[in-house]
Structures are given as structure tokens and as C-alpha cells.
Amino acid sequence: MSNTWGKVAIVAVLIVAIYGVIQLKAWNTEQSAAGPTPAVHDVQVTQPKAVVVPAPAAPPKEMATHHTPPSVKPKPADAPIAPRQPKPEQHSEHSTKPAGAKTLPRFLELGADQCIPCKMMQPVIAELRQEYAGKLQVDFIDVWKTPAAKDQYAVKAIPTQVIFGADGTELFRHIGFFPKAEIVAKCKELGFAL
């Protein structure tokens, strides 16, 4: 039995040797086709080339992280949020406030003419203007036609409704369809005499 294993081992060594000789001949054939191999003294030693690694590109604007200057301290998550103060008024063509009139509380709808929930708000806005004329200023700004209004009023989605006090201080904000009865109830809750 051991004699059989010995013969198998010899055959395996011969197969590996033959395979090696075949590979060596194939390599020599490739080398001779490529030209003569230079002698050791003909080899020139060169310094490795410096690898230039490009600087990482700045992240796209939408992926850029927010940097807070060291002089600004972030508010804790549970800190009360102060009401927003609107930037100087840019009255829309839909403004109902005549020049020199007394200052009224204001209901502002920020939307667009082509937005479905905004279209649903149009009759509500018209009814508020008619029923509460002289008690509540009701305005509409199309943020698609007046893009600066999105930043001015910090609009994240439309329709957005903002209720301001007579002094211009933001008192309440709502996003989405806002039924008339809920608007009137919220205005009364805020102390408006409607």
C-alpha cells in the first residue's frame, strides 16, 4: 500500500514539474518576442514619482454642514422659541390695508395659484376679507411669483398661514388647509375682537 502512495507522489511531482517547464517556456517565448532583456548594469534606477493626491472637493451645497460662528451660542432644545418678526413689509397686490388706516391684526396666506390646497384656501380668504373687513387685514402672497417672500416669512411648505398681532409680531403659524371656523377660533383665542 505504501508503495502505491509513493508512486502517486512521484507522478504528482512529475506533473508539477512538467507544468512548471511549460510555463517557463511560455514566459521565455513572450520575453523573446518583447526584445532582449537588459543586463543588470543597463538598468537605470529612477526616483519614484511623487503621487499627487487631489484635495477633496467641497461638499455640494445641499450637503454642506451648518457652521455656527463661535460668538453664537446654540439654544438648548427646550428653550422657548421667540415669535418671528417679519422683515419690512412688501405688501402684495392683494393687500386690503389702505394708506393711513389703523393697524389691524393680520392674517397672511403664503401659497401659490396652482397649488391644490392653496386653491381650496381661496374661498376661505375671500370670505374672511368680506366678513372681517375693518377688523382683520387678510393678505395673500403667491410665493412662486414672489420668491423673496419664502425667505422673508420662513416658508417651508405651502400653503402657510401666519397670524400677526396689530404690532406686527407673529403670534401663530399653520401649514396646510386651514378651515375658516378654525381661523376665526384661533383669532378669538389670540384676543382679536372679530
Summary of the structure (lengths in Angstrom):
residues: 194
radius of gyration: 39.9
end to end distance: 111.3
largest distance: 119.4
contacts: 378
relative contact order: 0.12
helix: 36%
strand: 12%
